[in-house]
Amino acid sequence: MSQEVIENEKDFTKNWVNSSRFLFYLQVFVVIAFIFGGCYNLYEHRYTGKPDVKVPDNTLYTPKYK
């Protein structure tokens, strides 16, 4: 009596082709998610423009004294 070993072809750890394909697509998804997350963070914290700063007259390039 010889018993046949039935291999499960859908096992993640046994089929390296499917597992490597899954890990590759997972890696691509994570990289794209980080890129979009970084772009969104840069967009949220972007430079909004030149602020109106009050500069004292005595610290100008040509200072104005009283």
Stockholm file with secondary structure:
# STOCKHOLM 1.0

chainA/1-66         MSQEVIENEKDFTKNWVNSSRFLFYLQVFVVIAFIFGGCYNLYEHRYTGKPDVKVPDNTLYTPKYK
#=GR chainA/1-66 SS CCCCCCCCTTCTTTCHHHHHHHHHHHHHHHHHHHHHHHHHHHHHTCCCCCCCCCCCGGGSSSCCCC
#=GC SS_cons        CCCCCCCCTTCTTTCHHHHHHHHHHHHHHHHHHHHHHHHHHHHHTCCCCCCCCCCCGGGSSSCCCC
//
